[in-house]
Amino acid sequence: MAHETHDDELAALRGADPVPADHPRFHDRPLPAHAERQLNQLLYSAHGPQSARGARRRPVRQVRRLVWGIEMVSLAVAAALALVLAGSSSAPAAAAPHPLTLTAGSEPLSLGRIADRAATAASADGAPRLRRGTHVLTWSLAVRSGSGAAPITLPEERVTRWRADGSHTELVVATDPRHPGKPVIADGDEGPRTVRDGKVLSDRTYPPSRGTAPPQSRPPHTPRRLSTYLAALSRPSDPAPLTGTGELLDAVAMFLRHWTPGARETAALTRLLADADGLRPAGAVTDRLGRPGQAYVYETDGLRRMLILNPVRGTVLGLEDTLTKNDRAYGVEAGDVMSYSAWMR
Protein backbone atom coordinates (compact mmCIF):
# COMPACT_ATOMS: atom_id res chain seq x y z
CA MET A 1 0.00 0.00 0.00
CA ALA A 2 1.09 3.62 -0.56
CA HIS A 3 1.29 4.46 3.12
CA GLU A 4 3.98 1.80 3.71
CA THR A 5 6.46 3.85 1.68
CA HIS A 6 6.28 6.68 4.21
CA ASP A 7 7.05 4.69 7.40
CA ASP A 8 10.52 6.19 7.76
CA GLU A 9 9.19 9.74 7.56
CA LEU A 10 6.50 9.01 10.14
CA ALA A 11 8.98 7.36 12.49
CA ALA A 12 11.28 10.39 12.33
CA LEU A 13 8.42 12.72 13.15
CA ARG A 14 7.24 10.64 16.10
CA GLY A 15 10.75 10.77 17.51
CA ALA A 16 10.56 14.57 17.74
CA ASP A 17 9.06 16.59 20.58
CA PRO A 18 7.82 19.65 18.68
CA VAL A 19 5.66 21.46 21.24
CA PRO A 20 5.19 21.68 25.00
CA ALA A 21 2.04 19.99 26.33
CA ASP A 22 0.18 23.07 27.51
CA HIS A 23 -3.53 23.78 27.27
CA PRO A 24 -4.47 27.25 26.02
CA ARG A 25 -7.92 27.37 24.43
CA PHE A 26 -8.44 27.56 20.70
CA HIS A 27 -10.95 29.33 18.57
CA ASP A 28 -13.64 28.58 16.07
CA ARG A 29 -15.52 31.25 14.17
CA PRO A 30 -16.93 31.90 10.69
CA LEU A 31 -14.42 31.85 7.88
CA PRO A 32 -13.08 35.26 6.84
CA ALA A 33 -13.07 36.29 3.19
CA HIS A 34 -9.59 35.00 2.44
CA ALA A 35 -10.37 31.59 3.91
CA GLU A 36 -13.61 31.40 1.92
CA ARG A 37 -11.53 31.97 -1.20
CA GLN A 38 -9.27 29.10 -0.20
CA LEU A 39 -12.29 26.88 0.39
CA ASN A 40 -13.71 27.70 -3.03
CA GLN A 41 -10.34 26.94 -4.62
CA LEU A 42 -10.10 23.56 -2.90
CA LEU A 43 -13.63 22.59 -3.86
CA TYR A 44 -13.33 23.79 -7.45
CA SER A 45 -9.84 22.94 -8.60
CA ALA A 46 -7.77 21.14 -6.00
CA HIS A 47 -7.52 18.06 -8.20
CA GLY A 48 -9.03 19.24 -11.49
CA PRO A 49 -12.22 18.12 -13.19
CA GLN A 50 -10.89 14.71 -14.18
CA SER A 51 -9.88 13.63 -10.71
CA ALA A 52 -13.02 15.12 -9.20
CA ARG A 53 -15.01 12.63 -11.24
CA GLY A 54 -12.68 9.76 -10.36
CA ALA A 55 -12.52 10.21 -6.58
CA ARG A 56 -15.04 10.69 -3.80
CA ARG A 57 -15.41 14.41 -2.95
CA ARG A 58 -14.19 15.27 0.54
CA PRO A 59 -17.02 16.51 2.76
CA VAL A 60 -17.21 20.29 2.91
CA ARG A 61 -16.91 20.21 6.72
CA GLN A 62 -13.55 18.43 6.52
CA VAL A 63 -12.26 20.67 3.73
CA ARG A 64 -13.15 23.73 5.78
CA ARG A 65 -11.06 22.47 8.71
CA LEU A 66 -8.09 21.92 6.42
CA VAL A 67 -8.36 25.50 5.16
CA TRP A 68 -8.64 27.21 8.52
CA GLY A 69 -7.33 24.54 10.89
CA ILE A 70 -10.49 24.43 13.09
CA GLU A 71 -13.67 22.34 13.18
CA MET A 72 -16.56 23.26 15.49
CA VAL A 73 -17.43 20.37 17.83
CA SER A 74 -21.06 20.06 18.93
CA LEU A 75 -21.90 20.14 22.61
CA ALA A 76 -23.40 16.67 22.50
CA VAL A 77 -20.36 15.16 20.79
CA ALA A 78 -17.97 16.89 23.20
CA ALA A 79 -19.88 15.53 26.17
CA ALA A 80 -19.95 12.02 24.77
CA LEU A 81 -16.25 12.16 23.95
CA ALA A 82 -15.45 13.33 27.49
CA LEU A 83 -17.21 10.26 28.89
CA VAL A 84 -15.29 7.94 26.60
CA LEU A 85 -11.94 9.49 27.44
CA ALA A 86 -12.66 9.53 31.17
CA GLY A 87 -12.81 5.76 31.17
CA SER A 88 -9.75 5.22 29.01
CA SER A 89 -6.61 3.80 30.58
CA SER A 90 -4.48 5.57 27.97
CA ALA A 91 -5.90 9.03 27.44
CA PRO A 92 -5.16 10.57 24.05
CA ALA A 93 -2.94 13.60 23.64
CA ALA A 94 -5.37 16.50 23.64
CA ALA A 95 -3.36 19.50 24.87
CA ALA A 96 -3.41 22.63 22.76
CA PRO A 97 -0.15 23.68 21.10
CA HIS A 98 1.63 26.39 23.06
CA PRO A 99 2.76 29.52 21.19
CA LEU A 100 6.32 29.33 19.99
CA THR A 101 8.84 31.34 21.99
CA LEU A 102 11.58 33.41 20.41
CA THR A 103 15.16 32.59 21.35
CA ALA A 104 16.22 35.08 24.02
CA GLY A 105 18.83 37.55 22.84
CA SER A 106 18.70 36.38 19.22
CA GLU A 107 19.38 38.84 16.42
CA PRO A 108 16.53 39.27 13.95
CA LEU A 109 17.53 38.85 10.31
CA SER A 110 15.88 41.10 7.76
CA LEU A 111 13.85 39.43 5.04
CA GLY A 112 16.07 41.15 2.50
CA ARG A 113 19.06 39.33 3.94
CA ILE A 114 17.19 36.01 3.87
CA ALA A 115 16.24 36.69 0.24
CA ASP A 116 19.91 37.34 -0.61
CA ARG A 117 20.90 34.06 1.04
CA ALA A 118 18.14 32.21 -0.82
CA ALA A 119 19.38 33.64 -4.12
CA THR A 120 22.91 32.46 -3.34
CA ALA A 121 21.62 29.00 -2.42
CA ALA A 122 19.66 28.84 -5.69
CA SER A 123 22.83 29.34 -7.72
CA ALA A 124 24.74 26.54 -6.01
CA ASP A 125 25.34 23.19 -7.65
CA GLY A 126 22.92 20.50 -6.53
CA ALA A 127 20.38 23.00 -5.20
CA PRO A 128 16.95 21.47 -4.41
CA ARG A 129 14.55 21.43 -7.34
CA LEU A 130 10.82 22.08 -7.48
CA ARG A 131 8.70 19.05 -6.67
CA ARG A 132 4.98 18.61 -7.10
CA GLY A 133 3.46 17.25 -3.91
CA THR A 134 3.81 18.12 -0.24
CA HIS A 135 4.53 16.73 3.22
CA VAL A 136 2.89 18.73 6.02
CA LEU A 137 2.01 18.21 9.66
CA THR A 138 -0.86 20.24 11.11
CA TRP A 139 -2.26 20.81 14.60
CA SER A 140 -5.87 21.99 14.79
CA LEU A 141 -8.12 22.41 17.79
CA ALA A 142 -11.87 22.79 18.21
CA VAL A 143 -14.11 24.24 20.91
CA ARG A 144 -17.75 25.28 20.79
CA SER A 145 -18.87 28.64 22.11
CA GLY A 146 -20.26 28.35 25.66
CA SER A 147 -19.74 24.57 25.89
CA GLY A 148 -17.07 24.70 28.58
CA ALA A 149 -15.44 21.64 26.99
CA ALA A 150 -11.66 21.38 26.92
CA PRO A 151 -10.03 22.04 23.55
CA ILE A 152 -9.44 18.95 21.40
CA THR A 153 -6.31 18.46 19.35
CA LEU A 154 -6.76 17.08 15.85
CA PRO A 155 -3.20 16.39 14.63
CA GLU A 156 -2.72 15.12 11.10
CA GLU A 157 0.15 14.34 8.79
CA ARG A 158 -0.50 14.58 5.06
CA VAL A 159 1.82 13.26 2.34
CA THR A 160 0.98 13.92 -1.30
CA ARG A 161 3.08 12.40 -4.09
CA TRP A 162 2.66 12.84 -7.85
CA ARG A 163 3.53 10.29 -10.52
CA ALA A 164 4.90 10.74 -14.01
CA ASP A 165 1.52 9.98 -15.61
CA GLY A 166 -0.14 12.89 -13.79
CA SER A 167 -1.88 10.79 -11.13
CA HIS A 168 -1.13 11.26 -7.45
CA THR A 169 -1.53 9.64 -4.05
CA GLU A 170 -2.61 11.29 -0.81
CA LEU A 171 -1.89 9.67 2.55
CA VAL A 172 -3.44 11.16 5.71
CA VAL A 173 -2.35 9.83 9.10
CA ALA A 174 -3.49 10.72 12.62
CA THR A 175 -0.30 11.26 14.58
CA ASP A 176 1.15 13.66 17.13
CA PRO A 177 4.96 13.52 17.43
CA ARG A 178 4.72 15.28 20.82
CA HIS A 179 3.41 12.01 22.27
CA PRO A 180 4.77 9.08 20.21
CA GLY A 181 2.74 5.92 20.56
CA LYS A 182 -0.14 7.50 22.46
CA PRO A 183 -3.71 7.57 21.08
CA VAL A 184 -4.81 10.76 19.34
CA ILE A 185 -8.16 12.31 18.47
CA ALA A 186 -9.15 12.29 14.82
CA ASP A 187 -12.01 13.92 12.99
CA GLY A 188 -14.73 11.80 11.42
CA ASP A 189 -18.02 12.07 9.57
CA GLU A 190 -19.88 11.63 12.86
CA GLY A 191 -17.54 13.76 15.00
CA PRO A 192 -14.21 13.29 16.81
CA ARG A 193 -13.04 9.80 17.76
CA THR A 194 -10.03 8.29 19.50
CA VAL A 195 -7.63 6.37 17.25
CA ARG A 196 -4.20 4.79 17.67
CA ASP A 197 -1.10 6.80 16.84
CA GLY A 198 -0.27 6.34 13.17
CA LYS A 199 -3.82 5.41 12.19
CA VAL A 200 -4.28 5.83 8.44
CA LEU A 201 -7.30 8.08 7.98
CA SER A 202 -7.22 7.90 4.20
CA ASP A 203 -4.96 6.51 1.49
CA ARG A 204 -6.20 7.51 -1.92
CA THR A 205 -4.99 7.45 -5.50
CA TYR A 206 -6.31 10.10 -7.88
CA PRO A 207 -6.36 9.78 -11.67
CA PRO A 208 -4.22 12.00 -13.92
CA SER A 209 -4.93 15.73 -13.82
CA ARG A 210 -3.14 18.13 -16.15
CA GLY A 211 -4.85 21.49 -15.87
CA THR A 212 -3.29 24.66 -17.27
CA ALA A 213 -4.16 26.97 -14.37
CA PRO A 214 -2.67 27.09 -10.86
CA PRO A 215 -2.11 24.88 -8.96
CA GLN A 216 -1.88 22.34 -11.80
CA SER A 217 0.45 24.52 -13.88
CA ARG A 218 4.11 24.66 -12.97
CA PRO A 219 4.94 27.69 -10.77
CA PRO A 220 7.45 30.23 -12.12
CA HIS A 221 10.69 31.20 -10.40
CA THR A 222 10.85 34.98 -10.78
CA PRO A 223 9.25 37.29 -8.17
CA ARG A 224 6.88 39.13 -10.53
CA ARG A 225 5.60 36.01 -12.28
CA LEU A 226 5.32 34.11 -9.02
CA SER A 227 3.22 36.95 -7.58
CA THR A 228 0.84 36.64 -10.54
CA TYR A 229 0.74 32.87 -10.06
CA LEU A 230 -0.11 33.19 -6.37
CA ALA A 231 -2.87 35.70 -7.15
CA ALA A 232 -4.42 33.29 -9.67
CA LEU A 233 -4.12 30.47 -7.15
CA SER A 234 -5.76 32.52 -4.40
CA ARG A 235 -8.55 33.96 -6.56
CA PRO A 236 -9.10 31.76 -9.63
CA SER A 237 -12.21 33.66 -10.70
CA ASP A 238 -10.58 37.10 -10.28
CA PRO A 239 -6.77 36.84 -10.36
CA ALA A 240 -6.13 40.51 -9.60
CA PRO A 241 -2.83 41.34 -7.88
CA LEU A 242 -2.60 40.42 -4.22
CA THR A 243 -3.67 43.43 -2.17
CA GLY A 244 -1.84 42.92 1.12
CA THR A 245 0.46 40.85 3.29
CA GLY A 246 -2.41 38.84 4.74
CA GLU A 247 -3.45 37.73 1.26
CA LEU A 248 0.16 36.92 0.41
CA LEU A 249 0.52 34.67 3.47
CA ASP A 250 -2.78 32.94 2.63
CA ALA A 251 -1.59 32.35 -0.94
CA VAL A 252 1.78 31.02 0.26
CA ALA A 253 0.04 28.52 2.56
CA MET A 254 -2.18 27.39 -0.32
CA PHE A 255 0.81 27.09 -2.65
CA LEU A 256 2.60 24.86 -0.14
CA ARG A 257 -0.37 22.50 -0.07
CA HIS A 258 0.34 21.64 -3.71
CA TRP A 259 4.06 22.17 -4.35
CA THR A 260 7.39 21.83 -2.54
CA PRO A 261 9.43 24.78 -3.86
CA GLY A 262 12.91 24.30 -5.18
CA ALA A 263 15.77 26.71 -4.50
CA ARG A 264 14.83 29.04 -7.38
CA GLU A 265 11.17 29.24 -6.37
CA THR A 266 12.22 29.81 -2.75
CA ALA A 267 14.45 32.70 -3.82
CA ALA A 268 11.56 34.30 -5.69
CA LEU A 269 9.18 33.74 -2.79
CA THR A 270 11.50 35.24 -0.18
CA ARG A 271 11.96 38.32 -2.38
CA LEU A 272 8.18 38.76 -2.50
CA LEU A 273 8.03 38.44 1.28
CA ALA A 274 10.85 40.96 1.68
CA ASP A 275 8.81 43.49 -0.30
CA ALA A 276 5.62 42.90 1.75
CA ASP A 277 4.47 45.60 4.16
CA GLY A 278 4.20 44.91 7.88
CA LEU A 279 6.02 41.57 7.96
CA ARG A 280 8.65 42.37 10.58
CA PRO A 281 11.65 40.27 11.67
CA ALA A 282 11.20 38.98 15.23
CA GLY A 283 14.28 36.83 15.91
CA ALA A 284 15.38 33.22 16.02
CA VAL A 285 12.97 30.44 16.94
CA THR A 286 12.94 26.65 17.11
CA ASP A 287 9.96 25.31 15.19
CA ARG A 288 7.65 22.48 16.30
CA LEU A 289 9.85 19.85 14.67
CA GLY A 290 12.98 21.08 16.41
CA ARG A 291 14.39 22.95 13.40
CA PRO A 292 16.17 26.33 13.79
CA GLY A 293 14.41 29.17 12.01
CA GLN A 294 13.89 32.91 11.77
CA ALA A 295 10.46 34.30 12.66
CA TYR A 296 8.62 37.06 10.81
CA VAL A 297 5.44 38.47 12.31
CA TYR A 298 2.42 40.17 10.76
CA GLU A 299 -0.40 41.47 12.96
CA THR A 300 -3.89 42.47 11.86
CA ASP A 301 -7.52 42.16 12.97
CA GLY A 302 -6.77 40.55 16.33
CA LEU A 303 -4.47 37.94 14.78
CA ARG A 304 -0.71 37.49 15.00
CA ARG A 305 0.76 35.46 12.15
CA MET A 306 4.27 34.09 12.54
CA LEU A 307 6.03 32.86 9.41
CA ILE A 308 9.11 30.72 10.11
CA LEU A 309 11.87 30.49 7.51
CA ASN A 310 15.06 28.49 7.25
CA PRO A 311 17.74 31.12 8.02
CA VAL A 312 20.17 29.84 5.36
CA ARG A 313 18.01 28.77 2.42
CA GLY A 314 14.82 30.73 3.09
CA THR A 315 12.51 27.72 2.83
CA VAL A 316 9.20 27.99 4.67
CA LEU A 317 9.21 25.81 7.79
CA GLY A 318 5.95 26.79 9.45
CA LEU A 319 3.10 29.23 9.89
CA GLU A 320 1.46 29.92 13.27
CA ASP A 321 -1.68 32.02 13.89
CA THR A 322 -2.19 33.38 17.40
CA LEU A 323 -4.99 35.53 18.81
CA THR A 324 -4.12 38.99 20.09
CA LYS A 325 -7.55 39.77 21.60
CA ASN A 326 -9.77 38.05 24.15
CA ASP A 327 -13.05 36.49 23.01
CA ARG A 328 -15.27 35.59 25.96
CA ALA A 329 -17.90 33.95 23.77
CA TYR A 330 -15.42 31.21 22.88
CA GLY A 331 -13.41 31.28 26.08
CA VAL A 332 -10.19 32.22 24.31
CA GLU A 333 -7.65 34.85 25.28
CA ALA A 334 -4.89 36.85 23.69
CA GLY A 335 -1.92 34.55 23.21
CA ASP A 336 -3.96 31.44 22.37
CA VAL A 337 -2.75 29.66 19.24
CA MET A 338 -5.29 29.30 16.45
CA SER A 339 -3.50 27.00 14.02
CA TYR A 340 -0.09 25.68 13.06
CA SER A 341 1.36 23.99 9.97
CA ALA A 342 4.86 22.53 9.63
CA TRP A 343 6.13 21.80 6.11
CA MET A 344 8.81 19.24 5.31
CA ARG A 345 10.69 18.29 2.17
N, C-alpha and C positions, 0 to 999 in steps of 0.2 A: 504494500500500500504506500501512497505518497508520503504519509506522515512518518514512516519509518526512516526516510532519508534525512529527517531533521532531528534525530535523536541526540546527536552530538551538540547541536545548537541549544536544544532545550536543556540538556544536562549542564552546559556551561552557565546558562542563565540561572538555573536553580541553585548553583553553587555560589551565586552572588548574594549580597545582602543590601539591596539598593535603597531602602528607606527605613527610618525608625518606625517602630510599631506604636504610633500615637493615635489619638482618636478625635481630631477636630471634625466638626460636622461639614457636610457637603451641601450642595445646592441643586435644586431642580426648578426650572422656570421655563416659560415659553421661549422658543427659539428666536433669537434676534434675526435681523434681515440677512446678515452675512451667512448665518448657519442655515437659514431656509434656502439660500442659493446653493449651498453645498448639498443639502438634501435633494434639491431638484436635480443637481448634476449627477448624484449617485443613482437616483431612480431612473434618469433618462439615458445616461450614456456611460455608466461605470464599466459596462462590458460590451456595449454596442448592441445593435438590434439583433444580430445573429445569435450571440450568446444568450440574450434575454429570452429568445424563443427556446434555446436548448437547455436552459437551467431553471430551476424553481426560483421565482422572485423572492428575495429576502423580505420578511414582513417589514412594513413601514416602521413599526415601533422599534425593531432592532436596528434598522438603518439609522434612525434618528439618534439612538444612543451612540452609534459609532461616530456620527458627525459631531456631537456636542459632548460626548463622554458621560452622559447622565441618563438614567431611565427612572421615571417616577414609579415608586412601589406603592401599591394600594395598602390601605390600613389593614384590611382583612388578611392579605398575603403576609404583611410584615408580622402580624400577630401570630399567624400560623407558623411562620418560619421561626419565630422566637421560641415557640413551644418545642419545635423539632430540635433546635440547637441546644436548648436547655437540657435535654435528655441525652445529648451526645457525649460519648466519652472522649472524643477527639474533636473539639470545637474547631470550626474552620477559621482561617485568618480573615478577620473582618474589620481590622483597624484602618482608619482613613490614612492616606499618605500625609506625611508631615511636610510643610513647605521646606524647600531646599534652603540651606544656609550658606551664605557667602563665606569664603575662606578669609579669616581675620587678617587684616594687614596686606591683603593681596592688591596688586596694582592692576587697575582696569586697563584693558587694551582697547584702543579705538577700533571701530569697525573698518575704518580705512586701512589700518595696519593689518587686520585680519585679511582683508581683501587683497592686499599686496602679497601676503604670505601665500594665500590661495592661488594667486596668479603664478608665483614662483613654483609652487608644487605642481601646477598644471603643466608646466614646461619641462618637468623632469622626466627622464626615461622611466618607463614602467609605471607611470601615474595611473591610478584607477580609472576605468572607463565606465561610461554610462551603462546601466543595466536596467532592463524593464523588469519590474517586480519589486517587492519590498519585504522587509522583516521588521516588525514593530511590536512593541510591548506596551499595553495601555492599562492604566488604572482608572476605574470609573466608579463613583459612588452614587447611591440613591437615597433620598429621604423625602417623605411626603409631608407637606405643610400641616402642622398641628398634630401629627401622629405621635410624637414623642419617641418614636422608634430610633434605635441606634443606627448610624449610617452603615451601609452594607457595601463592601468592596466587591467589585466585579472585575477581576483581573483577567486579561486575555492576551495571548500571543498569537500573532497572525503572520503567516509566511505565504507569500504569493510568488510563484515561479512561472515564467513564460517559456514556451517551447518554440522551436524553429518554425513549426507549421502555423503559428499564431494562436494556438490553444494555450490555456494556462490552468494551473492548479492553485487552490486556495485552502490552506490548512489553518484551522482555528483551534487553539488549545486553551483550556482553563488552567492557568498556572500562576503562582505568585512566588517569585524567587526570594522574597523576604522570608518565607517560611517553607523551605523545601520539604516535600513529602507530606505536608499537612493538607487536609481537605480545604477546598475553596468554594466560594459561592459563585454560581454561574447563572446567567439569564436563561430564560426559557419561554416558550409560547404561553405557558400558564403561570409565569412568575418565576422568581428566584428559586434555586434548588442547590443543595449541597452535593458536590461531586469530588472525586478523588483528584489529587494534584496530577496534572498531565492528561486529564480527560480530554479526548478529542471531541470537540463540539461539532465540528463539520470538517469534511475532507472531500472537496468537490473538484471536478475537472470540467472546465468550460470549453466549448468548441471554439474554433478559430474566429478572431475578430480583428479586422484590419481597417478600422475607420481612418478618415483623413483629418479629423479634428482632434484637439486635445481631449482626453489624455492619450488616445490611440496613436496620434502622430508623434514622431520623435521630437523631443524638446531641443531647442537651439542652444548654443553656448556663447552667445554674446549678450550683454546686459539689455540692450534695447529690444532685441528680438525675444529674449526670454520674458521680459516684462509683458510684451504683447501676448505671448503664449499663456502666461499665468492669468492675464485678464480674460482670455477666451476660455480658459479652464474654469475660472471662477464664475463667469457669467456667459454661458454658451449662447444664450438668446440675445445678449447685448454686450459684446466684448469691447466695451469702452475702456479706456485706460483706467488702471487702478487709482482710486481717489484718495487713499490714505494708508498709513502704516498698518492699521487694523486689517484692512482688506488684503494687504500684502502678506501679512502673517497667516491669514486664513487660506490664501492661495498657496502659500508655501506648504502648509500642512496638507492640503489636498494633493498637491504635486507629489509629496512624499508618500502618499498612499498608493501611487501608481508606479513611480520610478525611483531608483536609487541613483542619484547623480554621480557622474564621474568627476574627475578633477577639473575639467574645463567648465562643466555646468556649475560646479561649486564655485569656481572663480567668478562666473557671471552673477550667480545668486548673491554672493557676499558683496559684490559691488552694488547691486540693487539695494541690499540692506544698508550699506554704508551711506547711500544717498537718501534713505528714508528719514522723515522727520520724527523726532521724539523717541527714537530707539536709542537709549543711552547705555553706555558701558557701565557695568556694576561691579565687576571684579571676578576673581576666580571662584569656581564652584566644582564640587564633585557630583556628578549626575547620579541617577538612581541605579545605574549599573556599575558604579564605582569608577567611571571614567573622568579624567580631568577635563575641565572645560572653562570657557569664558562666558559669563552671563550678560545678556543685554535685555533691558527692561523697557516696556512700553505700558503706560497707564492711561486708561480712559474709561469713563462710564462705570466707575466702581469696580474695575477689573485691572489687575496687574498681570501682565503677560511677560514671562521670562523665557527668552530664547537662549538655548545653550549651544555654543559652537565649539568644535575642536580648535584649540588655540594655534595649531600649526597648519592644518590643512583647510580649516574653515567649514568642514562638514557639519551639518546639523545633527546634534546629538539628542536634543529633547526640547519640548515646549510645555511649560507649566502655566496654568491660569489660576490666579489666587484672588479672592475677594478683598476689596479694600473698604467695604462698607458693611455694617451690620444689617441683617434682615431678620427681624423677629418672627415674621410669618413662617419662615422656614427654619428658624432656630440656628442660623449661621451667623458668624461674626467675621469682622475684618481679620484677615490672616488665614482664613480657611481655604484650603486648596479646592479648586473646582475640577480640574482634570490634568492629566499628565500623559504624555506619549514619549517613548524612548525608541529612537530609530537605530537599527544596526545594519551593517553591510552583509 
